[in-house]
């Protein structure tokens, strides 16, 4: 077998072997891939796939969570931050409730927010952030219905 093929097969086995070991540890984050796959990581880092579903933080949240309020279909909703977490305050099963944002979902042209329900389930909230530039009609909350 030619040396190039042997080297390639060895790299594949080592890569998959590392991935299997990392999988046994649980999710370790995308940065673990960077060491062996720098070019692929750089191409991926700012892609839609990288932004598909992220934990909320100052970089990943595009919406206005500064206490902004909107009203759609006679339901008032407020978006705010508290203690480093992001919340959606809106009508729930028990009246007005605050729901913690568990994940951001997507980024352009809309970013949705997955909220945690008491049952432990995640629900995509029906108001999304229009992340287009304001001159395109964006930078505002948008009801999905």
C-alpha positions as CSV (number, residue, x, y, z in Angstrom):
1,X,0.0,0.0,0.0
2,X,1.5,3.4,-0.9
3,X,2.8,5.5,2.0
4,X,0.3,8.4,1.3
5,X,-2.7,6.1,1.6
6,X,-1.3,4.5,4.9
7,X,-0.7,8.0,6.3
8,X,-4.3,9.1,5.3
9,X,-5.8,6.0,6.8
10,X,-3.8,6.5,10.0
11,X,-5.0,10.1,10.3
12,X,-8.6,9.0,9.8
13,X,-8.3,6.3,12.4
14,X,-6.7,8.7,14.9
15,X,-9.3,11.3,14.2
16,X,-12.2,8.9,14.6
17,X,-10.6,7.4,17.6
18,X,-10.3,10.8,19.2
19,X,-13.9,11.6,18.3
20,X,-15.0,8.3,19.9
21,X,-13.1,9.1,23.1
22,X,-14.5,12.6,23.2
23,X,-18.0,11.3,22.6
24,X,-17.6,9.0,25.6
25,X,-16.8,12.1,27.7
26,X,-20.0,13.9,26.5
27,X,-20.2,17.0,24.4
28,X,-16.9,18.8,24.7
29,X,-17.6,21.8,22.4
30,X,-16.6,22.5,18.8
31,X,-13.2,24.0,19.8
32,X,-12.0,20.4,20.3
33,X,-12.1,19.9,16.5
34,X,-10.0,22.9,15.8
35,X,-6.7,21.3,16.7
36,X,-6.8,18.7,13.9
37,X,-9.1,20.6,11.5
38,X,-8.0,24.2,11.6
39,X,-9.1,25.2,8.0
40,X,-12.5,23.4,8.3
41,X,-13.0,25.0,11.7
42,X,-12.3,28.5,10.4
43,X,-14.7,28.0,7.5
44,X,-17.4,26.6,9.9
45,X,-17.0,29.1,12.7
46,X,-19.0,31.9,11.1
47,X,-21.4,29.7,9.1
48,X,-25.1,29.3,9.5
49,X,-24.4,25.8,10.9
50,X,-22.2,27.2,13.7
51,X,-25.0,29.6,14.6
52,X,-27.8,27.0,14.3
53,X,-28.4,26.5,18.0
54,X,-26.3,28.3,20.7
55,X,-26.6,28.9,24.4
56,X,-27.6,32.6,24.9
57,X,-24.9,35.1,25.6
58,X,-23.9,38.6,24.5
59,X,-22.4,37.3,21.2
60,X,-25.1,34.8,20.3
61,X,-28.3,36.8,21.1
62,X,-29.1,39.3,18.4
63,X,-32.5,40.4,19.7
64,X,-33.3,43.4,21.9
65,X,-33.4,42.0,25.4
66,X,-33.0,45.4,27.0
67,X,-36.6,45.3,28.4
68,X,-38.2,45.8,25.0
69,X,-41.9,45.2,24.9
70,X,-44.1,44.3,22.0
71,X,-47.8,43.3,21.5
72,X,-49.1,40.9,19.0
73,X,-52.6,39.4,18.9
74,X,-53.4,41.3,22.1
75,X,-50.6,39.5,24.0
76,X,-47.9,41.7,25.5
77,X,-44.4,40.3,25.6
78,X,-41.3,41.7,27.3
79,X,-37.7,40.6,26.5
80,X,-35.1,41.2,29.3
81,X,-31.9,40.0,30.9
82,X,-31.4,39.2,34.6
83,X,-28.2,37.8,36.2
84,X,-26.7,37.0,32.8
85,X,-29.7,35.0,31.6
86,X,-32.2,36.0,29.0
87,X,-36.0,35.9,29.6
88,X,-39.3,36.2,27.7
89,X,-42.2,37.4,29.8
90,X,-45.5,36.7,28.2
91,X,-48.9,35.0,28.6
92,X,-48.5,31.4,29.9
93,X,-50.8,28.7,31.2
94,X,-50.9,30.5,34.6
95,X,-51.2,34.1,33.4
96,X,-48.1,36.3,32.8
97,X,-45.0,34.1,33.2
98,X,-41.2,34.6,32.7
99,X,-39.6,31.9,30.5
100,X,-35.8,31.5,30.4
101,X,-34.2,31.4,27.0
102,X,-32.4,28.1,26.7
103,X,-31.0,28.5,23.2
104,X,-30.8,30.8,20.2
105,X,-31.9,29.3,17.0
106,X,-30.5,30.6,13.7
107,X,-29.4,34.1,13.0
108,X,-30.5,35.5,9.6
109,X,-32.9,36.7,8.5
110,X,-34.7,35.7,11.7
111,X,-33.4,34.5,15.0
112,X,-35.7,32.4,17.1
113,X,-35.5,31.6,20.8
114,X,-36.1,28.3,22.4
115,X,-37.6,28.7,25.9
116,X,-37.7,26.2,28.8
117,X,-41.1,25.0,29.9
118,X,-41.9,23.7,33.4
119,X,-42.2,20.2,31.9
120,X,-38.5,20.3,30.9
121,X,-39.4,20.6,27.3
122,X,-38.1,23.3,24.9
123,X,-40.5,25.4,22.8
124,X,-39.6,27.7,19.9
125,X,-41.2,31.0,20.9
126,X,-43.6,32.5,18.3
127,X,-42.0,35.9,18.3
128,X,-38.6,36.1,16.6
129,X,-36.0,38.8,16.1
130,X,-35.7,40.1,12.5
131,X,-31.9,40.4,12.2
132,X,-31.8,42.1,8.8
133,X,-30.6,45.7,8.7
134,X,-33.1,48.3,9.7
135,X,-33.1,49.8,6.2
136,X,-34.4,46.4,5.0
137,X,-37.2,46.5,7.6
138,X,-35.3,44.5,10.3
139,X,-33.9,45.1,13.8
140,X,-37.3,44.5,15.3
141,X,-39.4,41.8,16.9
142,X,-41.5,39.8,14.4
143,X,-44.5,37.5,15.1
144,X,-44.3,34.3,13.1
145,X,-48.0,33.9,12.5
